[in-house]
Structures are given as C-alpha cells and as structure tokens.
C-alpha cells in the first residue's frame, strides 16, 4: 500500500488542534506546524498533487519511492521528531528507539488519532537493534534571529526539505518516455488510494471555510455521493463579491479571475498561490498530451483582459515549456499571423474557433502557400467541416481540443489519437462525475450532467460543482498515446436544449446537420408572442448560403423545426427563420470571444453558454 504526504499533513493539523503537555515539555510544539510542513513538502516533491511522480522539463517523469524502514535513535527529541515527520511524509515505516517511550507514544497517538492512513510507527527500547543502524538526522541549517522559538522551529522544518539527509529517505527513478498521464494511467492498482488521498485532503482544507466547515467525513471516492452538489446559484451566493464563505482565513495570495463573462453579474474566482501553481504544474503535461513538442513556435491567440483567465493562465503554462511562444491574445490580425509565420516559422496556433477560423481563412486567401502543423483550441467545439478544411488547405496534422473553465481550469483534453468530442479526463486534477437530473450517478456510457470536484484548488473549493455541461464517460480504451484511462464524450452545454412544439432538439445536432453547408458557427434564438414560438437560426459559413435551402434542410431533418404540428390548421404556433452570415458575422462577447449558442427569451434572461 502506498502512503501519501497529504495524509501526514492532515494528521499534523489534527495534532495542532489537540496538543498534549509532553510536546511543550520537550520544546516540540513548533515542529508540529501544518502550514510550514505543507510548504516544505510541496517544495520537496514539486507539487503535492502529483506525488509519487514529478514531471521533468522534457515531458518524462521521475518516480518517488520510500527506502523502506527508517530507524531513529532518540538522542535529541527535536531531531527525532524531524526525522519522524519526514520519514512518514516519504512513505517509510519508522522505528523510534528511545528511553522516552511515553513521549513518542503520545506523539504517534496524536498523529494516528486523525484517522487517516499513515505508515507504521514502532516505539521500542533504545537497545533494540533489529531495525538496523540508525538514520542520522543532522542539526538544522538555520541562522539568524527569529521572533519566537516556534518561528525558528517552523523555519527549521522548511529548511529540512532542501537538506541532503531528507533526500536519503526516498529514491527517484527517471521513467524515460513516460508522461505524467501515462504514469497515472498505468497506476491502476493504486488509483483508488491515490484519488482517495486527494479527496481526504481536499475535504480537510475545505473545512477551513465557513461554508464547508461541517462537511461529512470523506475516506475515498465511494463517499462522493454523500456530499452535497454545488450549483451555480449557491456558488454565486457564497463567493466574492457577495460573500467570502468559501474562503479560508489564509493570508491572501495568488490570482483572481472572473466568471459570468457571457451574461449576468461577474463572480470573482480566487486562486491562492498554491492553487495557481497546481493549475500550471498540471497543465504543462496536458499541453504535451495535446501534441505540443519541444521546439514548437506557437501563436497564443486566446482571449484575455478584464480579469478573464484564458490568456493569463495559458501564458503562465506555456512559459514552463521548451517552446517559443508569441502571445497576441484576441487582438491578432491577419498581418500579424502572416508576419509571424514568415519571420519566425510559426508552426502552431492556440485559440478559440470563433476567432482563429475566420483569421486562418483570410490568411490562406492572402497567402495561398500558408501552412501550419498544429491547431489547439478551446472554448467551444470545432466542426468536422472546419477540421477537414484545416487539414486539406493548411496541412494541419494535429487538431486538438482542451476542455477548461475559469472556475476550475482544465477538465479534459484530446491527444492526437482522439477525434470528435472525445477527451481524456484529468481525474487527478478535476474529478468528473456524470449524474441525472436528480443528482444520481448514471452508469458509464449514459449521458448526464457533469459534476466537477477540483482536487487541487483549496480557496473557493469546488466540490461536486454542476458546471452546466453534459456528457458521458466511456470506459478506458487502448489509445495510441498510451493513456488507458476513462474517456469523456463532451455533449455540450446543458442549456443547449431547444424545446419547441413539445419536442426537443439539441444544439449540437443542428450544427452537425448543417455541416453540409460548411457552417462553422451557429446561434439559435427563440422568442414567443401571442402563442407563436419563433426560432431564428443564424449561421456562419465561408459559403454564400441560401437561407431558404438551410430552412428546408432543418425542417426535413428535425420534426421540432418543421412546419408540421398537432394543432388546428388555423393556428400559427411556430415560425422558423434563417439568417446566413459570412464567417465572423455573428456578434462575439467582448470578454470571452464566444458566440452565444442558444438565446431563449421565453425564460427570464435566457439560456446561455
């Protein structure tokens, strides 16, 4: 059984809340410091959320493993406690040989009292040599004046993470040709324990907030359904600027993003420094997974500004990779793109389809020799017609999608071996559930609402958050990229349901049907007046479309959009209007760059995406 350093952190925090006199008598209180130990272990492992692996700059990983048993001779209590904490944090069984049995039994009793899985600790007589020669814990390398003795001990604990003696508590194996996603995918036997440790730690951190302080006990994934579902209305009511119920009392740090950019009042999303670092560290292996490689020259045309996170997050992530990046944001012009391709041999573009497709079509018209190798996109889906054009006209060989949200960052991604709307999941970062209308889990393969539990975001925790998307999870399959984990088929926004004449048609179904007209963007608006529903379908296409032909196809393909109805002939209960626009002709949101897919003016402020 593998043990995880986050469980030790929960145990130390438990001990802080339940101190015993023996600790103070031996001057040990300052070493049971959960905050200092958290920062130290995060530095030691380069991200607690990725343990037992650490990604390397080239995309490979190294794997941490405990050495086995750590015998400690209790000559000086502070040295023994430092050795005990780091020995347990690295997954080792610890043997304490001591003449102070009561002290170390009290300490181990405090730690195990947290009720989380920890490696074994044995307290034995100082003359017991059966565990082998002692492990030496040298004096701490800390100098200078500190305001309190507790502050000095916290600094000592942090300095140990960089000390050579701690490095002897574990091994590090370089796994050549193995990415973080592949390593996790192969870790089938340990996957329940790995996800369980993340959930326990998330729940422990979440209880620091007023909103989640009474969260039920969580031991593993099987306990998720015992936790409440978080809806957007509740999230809005308990996060800034309305409330800070989902914020802890930690000192402010990190980055603030904004949600609600498309409609409604904005909500501010707090990422602490640790949350932000976790997001960036998890994103880099994912960006390798979508097909980016060392030496790529990439135009970053994602949207940014006004606290919108796409550009700033991607810029931070791409800066950690061995690629050359040209960050233009949404203000890129055709001249900019052609100049970058001509002068710097740019071979890749990342952006939202609503912006980059009109841009690339115009660029190809002006320069028939334009070629690109890779297009990475997010925000909205890309039609198969557009993908075919990219391959045939520009020679693009990698077209990959990233699913992400300001609230919780990356949810899933396409490797070059996946197509359509299939995505590998990022379960170690954002754990995805699929539930029905009542919040009950559905079997794999069945569609439903997506719930997200952000396993590495601790300020403004997202636990079983209904993000407003629908999809289905498919069992893992052999993929050319070597990742065997679950696959998400993304089915779009849950508000992408168009209901007229007591029938329902999906937005994505309409877009698929219009592929014969090379429609790349679609907007559907529904109004009602005097008992008549009017559906306006607006398209974008590089072709000069005839609205009547589009209308005829929709009426023949979808009963809900046809002239046929079950009411009296004298009643006009439905009208279908079609507007055909050139690419770029539909209005974009100035912040997100998205086209609103469905506007239902029959229901309050309307359904949006």
ABEGO torsion letter per residue (X at the ends): XBBBAAAAAAAAAAAAABBBAAAAAAGAAAABBAAAAAAAAAAAAGEAAAOABBBBAAGBBBBBBBAGBBBBBBABAAAAAAAAAAAAAAGBBBBBBBABAAAAAAAAAAAAAAGBBBBBBBBBBAABAAAEBBBBBBBBBBBEBBABAAAAAAAAAAAAAABAAAAAABBBBBBBGBBAAAAAAAAAAAAAAAAAAAAAAAAAAAAABAAAAABBBBABAAAAAABBBBBAAAAAAABOAABAAABBABBBBEBBBBBGAABEBBBBBBBBAAAAAAAAAAAAAAAAAAGBBBGBBBBBABBBEGGBAAAAAAAAAAAABBBBBBBAEAABBAAAAAAAAAAAGBABBBEBAAAAAAAAAAAAAABAABBBABBBBBGBBBBAAAAAAAAAAAGBABBBBBBBBAAAEBABBBBAABBEABBBBBAAABBBBBBBAAGBBBBBGBBBBBBBBBAABABGBBBGBBAGBBBBBBBBBBBAAGBABBBBBBAEBAAABBBBGGBBBBAAAAAAAAAAAGBABBBBBBBBBGGBBBBBBBBBBABBBBAAAAAAAAAAABAAABABBABBAABBABBBBBBBBBBGABBBBAAAGBBBABBBAABEAEBBX
